[in-house]
Amino acid sequence: MAPFGRLLTAMVTPFDAKGAVDLEAAARLARHLVDHGSDGVVVSGTAGESPTTTPGENGELLAVVKDAVGDRASVVAGVGTNSTAHSIELAEQAAKVGVDGLLLVTPYYNRPSQAGVLHHFRTVAAVTDIPVMLYDVPGRTGTRIELATYRAAREIDTVVAVKDATGDPAGSARLTDLGYAVYSGDEALLLGYLAYGAVGLVSVVAHAGGRELRALIDAFLDGDHAEALRLHMGLLPAFDAVMGVPNYGAATAKAALELLGVLDNRRVRGPLVPLDDDEVAQLRAGLDAAGLLTGRVSRLGRPGR
């Protein structure tokens, strides 16, 4: 079972010329993502620059995205912070909007013990009845969720899924065995995660390659592993261009959307900085090599398929 769909895009947060959240652009972007392969969107996650958005901005974003695509796609609210009280505030706000899921990352920077991680998960999950996807990304948080913590968290009725960005596809099989729906958090390792029982992907590259990534997932789950591998190999330049550079994530995704004409700018909030012209040129080359700026249709299947 894939409780939130097979492909979710970790949606960026558009900003206007004054640096404010551009709600009209956010609604338009959400519709574009769903029209181009995504079963759902994660709002105010890492790619949404959640450390620099206010609770009020998060609530407005959720409301406009829910209104734009909530009748045909899952809307998952990022509520993870390194403050349990703040995460509770965000979860309660998300519940009022009527989202379909909560994304709850391991608390970062303060690096709690496993007992503290479990306490955080239990306390935040308890304030709503919304399904929860845990998010394990030790490269950002400094803490990896241990198997015993996963086992205990699985006893929480609403905790149903994991976004696994540990770089350990084989280890994710243990989470599947515990009953979690596992989503890969790494496009380049997607095939490995699917082979070990993952149900889908939470992606940044899907801002530019949603249809292709969805085709890859569908091909693998349909048993056409050769086609899935072909699509994976074709997307490698995009994986490298969007996620394999120092200024990756929100900055590269927004620049990709600008190249595609979906957004009219690539603004980010500090401490992030927008891609410079040289970086945009490198991004363009990677996306074009993957067929995401030209020749998109030819990438979606063999001739005559």
Buried (B, 14 or more C-beta within 10 A) or exposed (E): EBBBBBBBBBBBBBBBEEEEBBBEBBBBBBBBBBEBBBBBBBBBBBBBBBEBBEEEBBBBBBBBBBEBBBEEBBBBBBBBBBEBEBBBBBBEBBBEBEBBBBBBBBBBEEEBEBEBBBBBBBBBBEBBEBBBBBBBBBEBBBBBBEEEBBBBBBEBEBBBBBBBBBBBBEBBBBBBEBEBBBBBBBBBBBBBBBBBBBBBBBBBBBBBBBBBBBBBBBBBBEEBBEBBBBBBEBBBBBBBBBBBBEBBBBBBBBBBBBBBEBBEBBBBBEEBEBBEEEBBEBBBEBBBBBBBBEEBEEBBBEEEE
